[in-house]
Amino acid sequence: MGDARLLLVGGLRGPQQMEAIVQGGDDDFVSLCRPFIREGKTEVAACASCNRCLAAMVNGEVVRCYCE
């Protein structure tokens, strides 16, 4: 297979958690989306994976975190 890489997607809420995962060597990359919806806040995300941000996008509403 060659030089495969592993990307972790979903459920990551804090920068320290993400750093530990990559530094631990279990995953090569982490995917981010919802943490950025919170407008650059760096504390642990309050996201409860309710998907209201995604529903807003589909319905032409403001994409933002509705868990706050």
C-alpha positions in Angstrom: 0.0 0.0 0.0 2.9 2.3 0.2 3.1 5.2 2.6 -0.5 5.4 3.9 -1.6 8.2 6.2 -4.4 8.1 8.8 -6.8 11.0 9.2 -9.1 11.2 12.3 -12.5 12.9 11.7 -15.1 13.8 14.3 -15.5 14.3 18.0 -12.4 16.3 18.6 -13.2 19.4 20.8 -10.0 20.8 22.2 -6.5 21.7 20.8 -4.7 19.8 23.6 -6.6 16.6 22.7 -5.8 17.0 19.0 -2.1 17.7 19.7 -1.9 14.6 21.9 -3.4 12.4 19.3 -1.0 13.5 16.6 2.0 13.5 18.9 1.1 10.0 20.1 1.5 8.7 16.6 -1.9 7.0 16.4 -3.1 9.3 13.7 -1.2 11.5 11.2 -3.8 14.3 10.8 -7.0 15.5 12.5 -9.9 17.1 10.6 -11.4 20.3 11.8 -14.7 22.0 10.9 -17.0 22.6 13.8 -14.3 24.1 16.0 -13.8 26.8 13.4 -17.5 27.6 13.3 -17.0 28.9 16.9 -15.2 31.9 15.4 -11.6 31.1 16.4 -12.3 30.4 20.1 -9.5 28.1 21.4 -11.0 26.7 24.5 -12.7 23.3 24.4 -15.6 23.5 22.0 -19.1 23.3 23.5 -20.3 21.4 20.4 -22.6 18.6 21.3 -22.8 17.4 17.6 -26.4 18.4 17.4 -25.9 19.3 13.7 -28.0 22.5 13.9 -25.0 24.3 12.3 -25.3 22.0 9.3 -29.1 22.4 9.1 -28.7 26.1 9.1 -26.3 25.9 6.2 -28.8 23.8 4.2 -31.7 26.2 5.0 -29.8 29.3 4.0 -29.4 30.5 7.6 -26.4 31.8 9.5 -23.8 29.0 10.1 -22.9 29.3 13.7 -22.7 27.1 16.8 -26.2 26.8 18.3 -24.9 25.0 21.4 -23.7 28.2 23.0 
